[in-house]
Amino acid sequence: MKRLYFSLQISAEEYLAYYQGSGNVVLARTEEGQKLQFPAKELRKFVSRSGIQGRFEITLNNEHKLIELRRAEY
């Protein structure tokens, strides 16, 4: 398994576009500089009135499939 860390700043309006189906995936860059792509629906549990902000940890299996996405501490 592999753990990657990244930060997001997505406004509520921007995430609403994902929620309404205009975007299916989120693109991010890890703290190590790698490009990362994962399903936008995985962020639903992190949405607040101001959108999605913070540092996150994603765990992938050996086939690069998402196992877990959680908020990480700084």
Secondary structure, DSSP 8 states (H G I E B T S, - for coil): -EEEEEEEEE-HHHHHHHHTTS-SEEEEE-TTS-EEEEEGGGGGGG-BTTBEEEEEEEEE-TT--EEEEEE---
